[in-house]
């Protein structure tokens, strides 16, 4: 971890994952009152003794993570004695490898660093710092190109969320084959899967930058229940006085390109995941689905030329009651996603 003097901290931008240790020069060997605030909330106030005439604040990123996660972009102030410096801190749980300032201006909030495969009917969101206008350039099978203004669907004065779902760029009489999204110097390319495979499950997960992303699994989807029965003789008869059900779903991402394979592993790091429902052909957001917990995952890859990555994983409902009834899809054994095999 790098180290920076308090006097040079002012005005800088850092990720929580790359927040440096901050040194404060001692004065006469006596303790100094040090205060750390994040978005106006005091996180630390303590009199600290210098060692070798220097006070060092270590692991500030870990201290700031839960607070920066709420806002994505936070203002942090550190004061010691008569000296105060302020910096901007961006929430991140990934070692980016470039400066936070460079990432702020040049990248969307995702670890996806390549082309994303999508299909008709899917919901796609992009998030980025700042408020640059986003333009979508759609390419059709006849070689024509049409530009669209991306629709802003969320954000604050500090960051922006845009809806770049492929259905937004459908043009009558034309077949959409790919589209690129540009916001400032940021660019993301989407390629259409014209086979439009069934998807089950569709999951929305909280990514390493603290925003929501969707993953559409096209491989085999399985479900099974395990029952733990507690028995006793009551009134002379053997009874199951407690039955605990654990309903486990097994999913397969289907084949992924290299960029999407790297990105899909972010699902396995996520601490908040939801099954997404489809209502009247429209993919809903996380508020419409059940929270789930991933219990097992396999994401092995090799460098063999013919290898195409695909991941398998298991998940369970987070809630205690595992017997979930899909009222709007009679007879369905899975969650309410695109897959129609078991209707």
N, C-alpha and C positions, 0 to 999 in steps of 0.2 A: 504494500500500500504506500502511495506517495505521501509526502509531508509538505505542508504549506504553512507559512507564517500568517498569523491572524491579520496583519496589516495588508497582505496581498490577496486575501480572500475576497475582498469587496468587489461586487459586480460580476463575479464569475458564475458559470453554470456548471453543475455537476449532477451526475446520476447518483442515486443512493448507493448503487453497486460500486461506484468509483469515487465515493466521497473520501478525500484525503484526511489524514490526521492533521490536526491544527495545533501549531505550537504558539505559545504565548511567552514572550521573554519575561523573566522575573525582574523584579526591581531591586529590593534590598534583602531578598531571601524570606520575606514574610508572605503569608498566604494572600491570594487575590480572590475576590468574589467573581465567579464566572457564571454567566447566565446564557442559556441557549433557548431560543424561542423559534417556533415554526408556525407560520400563519397567525401570529399573535398569541399563540398558546405556549406558555412557559413549560419547557420540558425538563430543564435542569437549572438549578441555582444552588451553588455550593462554593464554599471557600476552599480553594485547592492550594497545596504547598508545592513550590517548585522543586524539581530535582535537577541538580547541576545548573541552577538558575533558570530552568525552563519548565513551563507547565505544558503537558501534551494531552490533547483531547483525542482519544483513540476510539475507533469503531463508531464514529458518528453516523455512518450510513445505517447501521443496525438500529440505532436510536431513532432515526428519522423515518424509517420505512413505514411503520403503521400510520403515521401522520401524513406523509407524502402520498400514500396510497389513496387517501380520501380525495385529494385534490389533483393528483397527477403532477401538477406544477406548483411548488411551494416556495414561499419566501422564508429564508432562515436567517436569523440574526444571532451573532455571538458577541457578547461583550465581556470585557475583563478590565476592571479598574475604570479608567477614563477612555478606553479604546473600544470601539464598536465597529464590526464589519457585517455586511449583509450579502448574501448570495442567493441564487436560485437553485433549487434542488428538484430534480425530476425523478419520479418513481421508476425504478428498474430493478429486476431480479435477474439480470443477465449481464455478463461481462461483454460490453459492446465492442471494445477494441479500438474505438476512435473517440475523440473528445465529445462531450455532451453537446457542445455548441455545434459541431459538425453534424451530429445526428439530428439535433433540433431542427436544423434548416433543410436537411437533405433526405430524410427517410420517414416512411409511415411507421406507426407504432405496432410493429410486428417483427418477429424474427424471420419471416418469410423473405428471402433474398433471391427471388426468381419468379418465374411464371406460375400463376395459380390456375389450375383446371377447375372450371365451373360448368354449369349447365342450366338450361331453362328452368325456371321455377325456384331457383335457389336464392337465398338472401345473402348478400355480401356487403359488409361494412368495412370502411377504412377510417382510421383515426390518425390525426397528426397534430403536432404542436403548432400553435399560431392560428391564423385565420385566412391564409391564402385561398384565393378562389380556385376551385378544382374544375378541370375540363376533362371530359371523356371523349375519346375519338374511337368510334366504332367502325370496324371493318366487316364488310359483307362478302358473301361468296362470289358476287359478280365483280369484286374489286373496288366497289365504291366505298367511300368514307363519309361518315356523318359525325359532326361534333355536337356534343350535348353539354349543358352545364350540370354538374353533379348536384344532387339535392342534399342540402345540409339537414340532418335529422337529430343532431345533438351537439353538445359541447358547451364551452364557456368562452370567456374572452381569452383564455389561455390555450385552449385546444379545440379541435373541430372533429365531428364525426359526420361522414357522408355515406349515403346509400348508393352503392354501385352495383346493385343487383342486375343481372343481365336482362331481365324483363323490362327494365327501364329504357333499354336501347333497341327495342324491337321496332322495326320499320316495315310497314305493309309491303308484301311482295318481295322481301329480301330475307336472306338467311344470315344471321349474325354468326361470324366465325371467331372473332377476337375483338378485344377492346383494351385500350390503354388509358390509364387514369393519371393525370398530371396535376400536381398542386405545388406551385413554385418550382423548385428543382427536384421534387419527389416524383417518382414514376413507378407505376405498378401495372404489369400486363396480365390480362386474363385471357385464357383460351377456352373456347367452348367445346365441351364433349357432346357431339351431336347425337350420340347414341342415347343420351339422357337416361343413364342407369338408375334403377331404384336405389333409394338411400335409406338405410336403417342401421344404426340410429343416426339422427342429426343431433349433434351436441353443441351447445354454446358454452365456452369456457373463458375464464379470466386469465389473460395471457401474462407474459413476463413484464409487460409495460403497464399493467393494470387496466386494460380495456378488454371488451368482449370480442371474441372471434367465433366463427362457425366452422365446424368440420363435418363433412358429409361422408359417411361410411358406405361403401358400395359392395363390401364382401358379405360373407355369410353372417347371419344374425341368429343367435340361439338364446334360449331361456330355460332355466331349470330352477326348481325350488327345493330347498332342504328344510326339513321339519325336525325340530328338537322337541320331544314330548316328555313332559314331567308327569309321572304316574304315581298314584297312591290308591289304596283301598279306602273308599268312603262309603259308609253304610253297608259294608260287606261286599261292595262291588268295586272292581278295578276301574278307575277313572283317569282320563287325561285332564288333570286340573290346570295345566298350562301348556300351550302349544306355541312355540316360537318359530316363525317362518323367515327364512332368508331367501329372497328371490334374486338369483344371479343371472345377469345377461352377459353373453359373450359376443363381442363384435370384432369385425375385421375391416380395416380401412379400405381394402382393395388396393390395387397397384397404384403407386405414387411416383411422380418424378422426383429427382434428387432434391430439388428445392423444397418441395412439399413434404418430403420425408424428414428433412431437418426441422421443418416447421411443425409437423404433426407431433413431434416429441414434446412440444410445449404443452399439449393436452395432458401428458403424464405428469408434468410438474405443477399443474394447476390445482389450487386448493378450493376452487368453486366451479362446479360443472353442473349443467342442467340438460335434461332431455328436452328437445324442442318439438313442439307439436305443429302440425300443418292443419289449418282450418280453412276450408273452402279453397284449397290450393295455395294458400298464402302461409309462408313460414313465419311463425310467431317469434317473439323475443323470449328471453329467459323467464319473464314473469308468467308465461303461460305454461311452463313445464315443471316437472318434478326435479328437485335437486338430487343428484346421484353422487356416489363416491366410488372412485376407481379402486378396485381391490387387487388387481393384478395386471401386468402389461408385459409385452415382449416386443422389443424394438431392435432386434439384432439386424446388422447389415454387413455386407462384405463388399470388396472392391472388384469382384468378378464382373467381367464385361456383360454377361447375360443376366446378371442379377437385377431384378426390379423390386425395390423395397415395398413391403406391406407389413402392417403392424396388427397384432391382435391384442385385445385387452378385455378385462371383465369389469363389470360395475354393478352396483346395487343401489336401490333407493336409499336416500339418507334418512328418511322418516322411519318410525318404528313399524307402522302398519305397511306390510309389504303387499297386501292384497289390494291392488289398484284396479278399479273398474273404469274402462273407457266408455263413457255413456254415449258418446257420439259415434262409436265404431263398434257395433254389436258383433260379438264373436271374435274380436281381435285378441291375440295373445301377446302382442308386443306393444310398444309405445306407438303413439299416433304420428308416424313419420311418413315418408313418401312410399315406403315399401307396400305393395298391394298383394304380395304373394299369399298372405294368410288371411285375406279379407273373407 
